[in-house]
Amino acid sequence: MSTLTLRAGPVVVQVERRTAVVSSLLVVVAAGLALLGLCHGQDWATPAEVFTALTGGGESGFVIREWRLPRVAAALVFGASLGLAGAIFQNLTRNALGSPDVIGLDAGAYTGALVAITLLNGTAGQLAAGSVAGGLLAAAVVYLLSLDSGLSGLRLVVVGIAVNAMLTAFNSWIVLRAEIDVALAATGWNAGSLNGVDWAEVRLPFAVIGVFVLLLLVISHPVHQAALGDEIARTSGVRLGRLRLLMVLAGVGCTATVTAVAGPVVFVALAAPQIGRRLARAAGVPLVPAALTGAVLLLIADLIAQLLLAPVALPVGVVTTAIGGCYLIWLLSMEVKRR
């Protein structure tokens, strides 16, 4: 497959031509969906009104800039973050089911957030810290229970599914033991929702996700080498132990940051990397198509959530769960055909 060479000063990056084309098309699709999201609301705004509002003018400027734009930006950034997290763990496990919401990391992040809600004041900082701590603890448990596989293969996925089931039961117990108002808030938040997000809620998470994206940019070449196999990675000088630790840190950080703000938005991390890989026809699971596909999927799901029972907006997690169920059926049917 032909490659493109991109230069930015001393930095030289080689990208497969099809991956670059697919990524460019996904950017265009995401931009179109973002514009649709900014236009949609109780009062429809034309694209011209949206552009006027974004430049600081127009009668509906406040609504578009302060209400619609944070939601659209959250769908883009959080979807990309979940896509990246899914790609990281699917590269680690070399398994299409190796995503944070399947192997227990989402459930662990939710456990940490529940502890912050029920035992502490449940502030934004406490939710973020609790989610990251819970996700890291779940990742550590899954790692320790699957040491024989070295963070790869079917064993880790099976262990992760078991840990996910236990954490889900534990989370249900916490909710049942909580005060009624806290339980209602936690249950609603567990659905995964972008309803009512504003700039105050997303500025810090955007910055945190940006840090993890920078980390992934630094290790992107070793990640690609590791996706081709341990032997190839070792012969090219990749330190697999250190690389896997950084990948787990970045993957948990990406998914836990989203969980802290929007709750567990499931199946985006599962489906986006595989859809992106098939579109790009790439070896391994490429990070950029996975991130862009995740952004597109979450934008589509959020628009459906707003339109399905309008004027009432469903939690976006309800829609992603339905999409994920269809994806799993398709994935299983493809596996049966292959065999």
N, C-alpha and C positions, 0 to 999 in steps of 0.2 A: 504494500500500500504506500502511495507517495506521501511525502511529508512536506510541511511548510516550515521554513526557518524564520523565526521572529527575533528581531534584535532590538534591544533597548539599552543603548550604551554598551557597557561590558557584559550585559546579561544576554545570553543566546538560548532560545527555547525552540525545540523542534516539536511540532504538532502534526499528527496525521491529518491529511487533507480532509477526509470525510468527517473526522471529529470536529474540525474547525467549521466546516459547512453546517453540520448539524447544530453545533453550539450557536452559530450565528442565527440560524432559523429559530431556535428556541428563544433567543433574546428578542427577536421580532415578535414571536407569539406572546411572550411575557409582557412586552411593551403594549401590545394591543389589548391584552386582558386587563392590564393595569389601567389603561385609558377607559375601558368599559366599566371597571370598578369605580373610577372617579366620576363617571357620568351617572352611574346608577344610584338611586336614592329615592326617598319619598317624592322628591321633585327631580325629574330627569334634567340633567345639564347637557348641553351640546358640547362637542369637543372644543369649539371655539371658546365657550364659557369656561371650560376647564383650563385651557391655556391662559386665558385672561386671569383666572383666579390664581394660578400658580405663579404668575408674575406680579401678584399683589393687588389686583383690581377686581372689579365685578361685584354685583350685588350678592351673589352666592359664594364669594371668595372665602369667607370664614368657615362656612360649612364644609367646603371642599378641602381647604387646607388643614383644618383642625379636627374634622370628624372622619372624612373619607380617606384622606391621604395617609394618616397613621395606620389605618386598617389595611390599605393596599400595600404600604411599605412593610407592615408586619407579615402579611401573607407572602410577599416576595422573599424577605430575609429569612423568616422562619422556615418556609418551604425549602429554600436553598440549604439552610443549616441541617434540616432533617435529611435531605438528599445526601449531603456530605457525610453525615453520621452513618447512614445506611451503607454508603459506598465503602467507608472505612471498615466496618465490621464484616461486610460481605467479602472484602479483599482479605481480611484477616482469616476468616473461616473458610474462604473459597466455597461458599454455600449461599444459594439464593435466599435461604431462610435466615441467614445470619444478620438480622437487623436489630436495633435496640429495642423495638417494641415486641419482638419475639423472644429474645434471650434475657428479658427481665430488667433491662436498664431503665426503660420508661416507668415500669412499676416501682423500681427502686427510687427513682427521682420523685415519683408521686408519694412514696412513703416518707421521704425526707420533707417534702412540702407539707404533708399531713401532720407531721410532728411539729413543724413550725406553726401551723394553723391552730392545732389543738393545745399544745403546751406553751407556746410563746404568743406574742402579739400578732403574728402573721403579717408583718410588714414586708414590703417588697424585697428588702435586703435579706431578711430572714428566709423568705420563700426561695430566693436565688441560692443562698448558702445551703439551705436544707436540701434543695433539689440536687445540687451538684454533689453534696456529701452522700446523699442516698444513692445516686447513680454510681458514684465511685465505689461505694461499699458493695453494691450489687455486682459491679464488674469484678471486684476483688474476690467475692464469693464464687462467682462463675469461673474465674481463672483458677482459683485454688482447687476447685472440684474437678477441673478438666486439665490438670497439669500434664497428664500423660500424652495429650494431643498437642501440647505446645501452642495453645490458642489457635488451633485450626481444626477443621474437619467437623464431621457429624457429631462427635462426642460433645463439643462445646455447645452446639445447637441444642442437643437433647438436654444437657445439663441446664442450659439457659431457659428452656421451656419449663423445666421442673421448678427452677428458682422463680420464674415468672408466676407460675401457678401459686406457689407458697406466698409470695409477696402480695399477690392479688387478694388472697384469703386474709392475710394480715391487714391489708388496707381496709377491707370490708369490716373487719373486727374493730379497727380504730374508729371508723365512721359510726358504727352501731353504738360504740361506747361514748361518743362525743355528745355534747349538748345539742339540742334539736336545731338551733340556728346555725351552729358550726357544722353540723352534719349536712344540713341542706346546702350550705355554701360549698362545702367540700364535694358533695355529690354533683352539684351543677358544674363546678370547676373541673371535675373529673371527665366530663364529656369532651372537653377541648373546645375552646371558643375564642374567637377574635372579636366578639361583640363588645363594643364600648372601649376598645383600646385607644389610648391617646398618647401624645408624644412623651408625657411624663413617665409612662410605663415602659416605653420601648427604647428610650435613648441609651440607658445603661446596658440592656441586653444586646442592642446593636453593637455597642463598643466591645462587649465581651466576645460576641460571635466574631467580630473583626479580628480580635487577637488570635482566636483559634484558626481562622482562615489564613492569617499570616504564617502561623506555625505549619499548616498544611502546605502552603506554598514552598516553604523551606524544605520540607521532607517529601515533596511530590515525586521527585525522581526516584528516590529509594522505595517509595510506596509502589511505583510502577514496576520496579525491578522485583520487589517481593511478590507482587501479584503473578509474576511469571514462574515462580517456584523458588523454594529455599536454596537449591543448589546454584541456580543462576544468580540469585541475590548475593550469596556468599562469595562466589567467584568474582563478582563486580565490586566487592569490598563493603557490602552493606552489613552493618551490625544489627542483626535481626532482633536481639533482645531489647536493645535501646529503642529501635524503631517501633516495635510493637507497643512498648510502654507509652511512647509519644502518641501513637495512633489511638490507643485506648483513651488517653487523656483528652485528646481533641474530640474524639467521638462522643464520649460521655459529656464533655463540656458543651458541645453543640446541642445535644438532645436535652440535657438538663436545663439549659438556659431557656429553651423554648417552653419546656414544661413549667418552669417557674412563672411564666407570664400567661401562657394560653392553656395550661393544663396538658395532659397527655393527648397529643394529636397523632393518632395511630395510623399505621399502614403507609404513610408517605415515605418513611425511611425504608420500608420493605419494597415498595413498588418502584419508586423513582430510579434507583440505581440500575435495576434490571431493564427498565424501559429505555433509559439512557444508553446502556451498553448495547442493546439490540439496535437502537437507532444508529449508533456510531459504528457498530460491528467491530468492536474493539476487543483486544485480549484483556482479560481482567475486567475490572469495573472502573472506568475512567471517572475522575472526580468532577470535572467541569460539566459534562453532560448530566451527571447525576444531580448536581446542585441545580442546574437550570431546569431539569425535568421536575425536581421537587418544587421549585418556585411556581412552575406552570400548573402542576397538579393542585397545590394548595390554593392558588388563585381561582382555578376552576371550581374547586370544592366550596370555597367561600362564596362565590357568586351563586352557585346552586343553593347553598344554605340560605342566602338572602332572598332568592326568588321562589323557592319551593312553597313556602307557606306565607308569602308576603301578605301584609306588612310585617309579620312576625319573622324574625331571623333565627333559624335553627343554629345550634352549636355546630361549628365546622367539623368537629370530630365525628358527628353522626354521619355526615356525608362521606368523609374519608373512610370510615368503617365499612360503609356500603361499597365504595369503590374498591377497598382492599379485599372484601369478600369476593367480588367478581374477579379481581386479579388472581386470588389464590385458586379459584376454580379453573381459570385459564391456565395457570402455571401447572396445576396437577394434570389437566388434560394434555398439555404439551409433553409432560413427563411420561404419561401413559403411552402416547403416540411414539415417543422416542424409543421406548422399550419394546 
